[in-house]
């Protein structure tokens, strides 16, 4: 049975992130998603200067900030949380040292620094390979006094989805499979999608899709997903960490030719501040080694759909993974 519109509205959530350089959004909980006050524990780290964890205010960023906070506090540090509206506000604070560490997206931050250094017409340096992208990012960051730690497997990138029924009937697991099917496709996307190299243009040029129509229904919106569920479109656009798709019978097709840039989550620290130490790097790299895209999608779902607080969801996950409380 197809999900009703009411079900779609309950499940869709606010997990879709913009895929421009200034990728940001807002959770319905706003600043309330964050843990109030400071924490700290024993050990040598307790005598160091407090670490300020910053970042944007949308759900996923709130979760990452809370995970950084909890991991650092468990390591004995006193931590302050400083969410701000967007990258254009928190990046200068990170460079000045009023914020010590932020969760970033590898490709997006690479191009943010690339454009800042080389101008609006700079040739892109981020790619679909996370190692190549981080390699390009690190020298750009170092020029601003920043250090880039290890990226997570978890990545928030454009994701193109179909119904599970359609995928099963046509033996589809990748976008290449969809292109090889040779079937005209209606895409539930955005107004900008027809002109974007990471959207309709890329689907046609890289995967050989024949997109006959693009319905401008919004990135990961209720209407976007409803169009695919109801069969008005065969392909929809959301993000890889959208946790609402499974419950709607929707599946993401793998971007097997790396059309999308590698927007893996990565800690970026002010190298001269209290977070610029090997001990802090070890703590945050431990989280990066554990966190997957599927994990982050589920955490987003719990906040956006189940209305749980980001701090509680983050601490539950870290405890289950043995990253805190041991």
SVG drawing of the C-alpha trace seen along z (x, -y; Angstrom):
<svg xmlns="http://www.w3.org/2000/svg" viewBox="-3 -37 53 44">
<polyline fill="none" stroke="black" stroke-width="0.4" points="0.0,0.0 1.3,-3.4 2.1,-5.8 -0.6,-8.5 0.3,-12.2 -0.1,-12.5 2.5,-9.7 4.8,-11.5 4.6,-14.7 5.5,-13.0 8.4,-11.1 10.0,-13.6 11.6,-15.7 14.2,-18.4 17.1,-16.2 17.8,-17.5 20.7,-19.9 21.4,-22.4 24.0,-21.2 25.6,-24.7 28.8,-25.9 27.0,-27.6 25.2,-24.3 23.1,-25.0 19.6,-24.6 17.8,-24.8 16.3,-22.1 12.8,-22.8 14.3,-22.8 16.8,-25.6 19.2,-26.3 17.3,-24.1 18.8,-21.1 22.1,-21.9 23.2,-21.0 23.4,-23.9 26.3,-24.9 29.7,-23.3 31.1,-20.0 34.4,-18.5 36.1,-15.7 39.3,-14.6 42.7,-13.8 45.4,-16.1 43.0,-17.6 41.0,-19.2 43.7,-21.7 43.8,-22.9 41.9,-25.9 38.3,-25.2 37.6,-24.0 34.8,-25.8 33.0,-23.6 31.1,-25.6 29.2,-25.0 25.9,-25.7 22.5,-25.2 20.7,-22.7 20.0,-19.2 23.0,-17.3 25.4,-20.0 23.8,-20.1 24.3,-16.3 28.0,-16.5 28.6,-19.4 27.1,-17.4 29.1,-14.3 32.3,-16.4 31.3,-17.9 30.6,-14.5 33.8,-12.8 36.0,-15.7 34.3,-15.9 34.7,-12.2 38.4,-12.8 38.6,-15.2 38.2,-18.5 35.9,-21.4 33.8,-22.2 31.7,-25.2 29.2,-25.0 28.8,-27.9 26.4,-27.3 26.1,-30.0 23.9,-30.4 26.2,-29.4 29.7,-28.9 30.2,-32.5 29.9,-33.4 31.7,-30.5 34.6,-30.1 36.1,-33.5 35.7,-32.8 37.5,-29.5 40.4,-31.3 40.5,-33.9 40.4,-31.2 37.1,-32.2 35.9,-28.8 38.4,-25.9 36.8,-23.1 33.9,-22.6 32.4,-19.7 32.8,-20.4 32.1,-18.8 35.3,-18.0 34.4,-19.1 32.3,-22.0 34.9,-23.5 37.6,-22.8 35.8,-24.9 34.9,-27.6 38.6,-28.1 39.5,-27.7 37.1,-30.5 38.2,-32.7 41.8,-32.4 41.6,-32.2 38.4,-34.2 34.9,-33.3 36.2,-31.8 38.7,-29.5 39.0,-26.0 37.4,-23.5 39.8,-21.3 37.4,-19.0 36.6,-15.6 34.5,-12.6 37.4,-10.9 37.6,-11.8 41.4,-11.3 42.1,-13.5 39.7,-16.1 41.2,-16.2 44.7,-16.3 43.6,-19.5 41.9,-20.9 44.8,-20.6 47.2,-23.2 44.3,-25.6 43.3,-25.2 46.9,-25.5 47.2,-28.9 44.4,-30.0 46.0,-28.5 43.6,-25.4 44.3,-21.7 42.1,-19.1 41.7,-15.8 40.7,-12.5 37.4,-12.3 34.6,-10.1 33.0,-7.5 29.8,-9.4 29.1,-11.8 26.2,-14.1 25.9,-14.4 23.2,-14.6 21.3,-11.3 19.0,-10.1 16.3,-7.6 13.7,-5.4 11.0,-3.2 12.2,0.2 9.6,1.8 11.1,0.1 14.6,1.0 13.7,4.6 11.7,5.0 14.6,3.5 17.6,5.0 18.8,1.5 21.5,0.7 23.5,-2.0 22.9,-5.1 24.8,-3.3 22.1,-0.5 19.4,-3.2 21.2,-4.7 21.7,-1.3 17.9,-0.7 17.4,-3.2 14.1,-4.4 12.9,-8.0 13.0,-9.5 11.0,-12.1 13.1,-13.6 11.6,-15.2 14.3,-17.8 14.7,-21.5 14.3,-24.6 18.1,-24.8 18.6,-21.1 18.4,-21.3 21.4,-23.6 23.5,-22.0 26.4,-19.7 25.8,-17.7 22.2,-17.2 20.3,-16.8 23.3,-17.8 25.5,-15.2 22.9,-12.5 22.7,-12.9 26.4,-13.4 27.9,-11.0 25.2,-8.3 23.5,-8.7 20.0,-9.2 17.3,-10.6 15.6,-13.1 12.4,-14.2 11.1,-16.4 12.3,-17.9 9.6,-18.6 10.7,-21.5 9.4,-20.1 12.3,-20.9 15.4,-19.2 14.2,-16.2 10.8,-17.7 7.5,-16.0 6.3,-16.7 9.5,-15.4 9.2,-12.0 5.4,-11.8 5.9,-12.3 8.2,-9.2 6.0,-7.1 2.9,-7.9 4.7,-7.3 4.6,-10.8 8.4,-10.7 10.8,-7.7 13.7,-9.5 13.9,-11.9 16.6,-14.1 17.5,-14.2 20.7,-13.8 22.6,-10.7 21.8,-11.2 18.1,-11.6 16.8,-9.1 13.2,-9.1 13.5,-7.2 13.4,-3.6 10.0,-4.0 8.6,-5.3 9.9,-2.3 12.5,-4.5 16.1,-3.4 19.2,-5.5 21.0,-4.4 24.7,-4.3 26.7,-7.1 29.1,-4.6 30.9,-7.0 31.4,-9.6 29.4,-12.4 29.1,-14.0 32.0,-15.6 33.2,-13.9 31.4,-15.8 32.5,-13.5 32.3,-14.9 35.7,-16.0 36.8,-17.9 38.6,-21.1 40.5,-22.8 42.3,-26.0 45.9,-24.6 47.1,-27.1 44.2,-26.8 43.5,-24.2 42.0,-21.8 45.2,-21.7 46.8,-18.8 47.4,-15.2 45.2,-14.1 42.2,-16.0 42.9,-14.7 43.0,-11.1 39.6,-11.6 37.9,-13.1 39.5,-10.7 38.1,-7.9 34.6,-9.2 35.4,-9.6 36.6,-6.0 33.2,-4.9 30.6,-7.1 28.9,-5.9 26.4,-7.6 23.8,-5.1 24.5,-5.9 24.1,-9.7 20.9,-9.2 19.4,-7.3 20.5,-10.0 19.0,-12.7 15.8,-10.7 15.6,-10.4 15.9,-14.2 13.7,-15.3 11.1,-12.6 11.0,-11.3 11.6,-14.8 14.4,-13.6 17.1,-16.1 20.3,-16.1 22.4,-15.9 20.6,-12.8 20.7,-11.1 24.4,-11.9 25.3,-10.5 23.2,-7.4 25.1,-6.7 28.5,-7.3 27.8,-5.1 26.5,-2.3 29.7,-2.5 31.9,-2.5 33.3,-6.0 32.3,-7.4 31.5,-6.1 34.1,-3.4"/>
</svg>
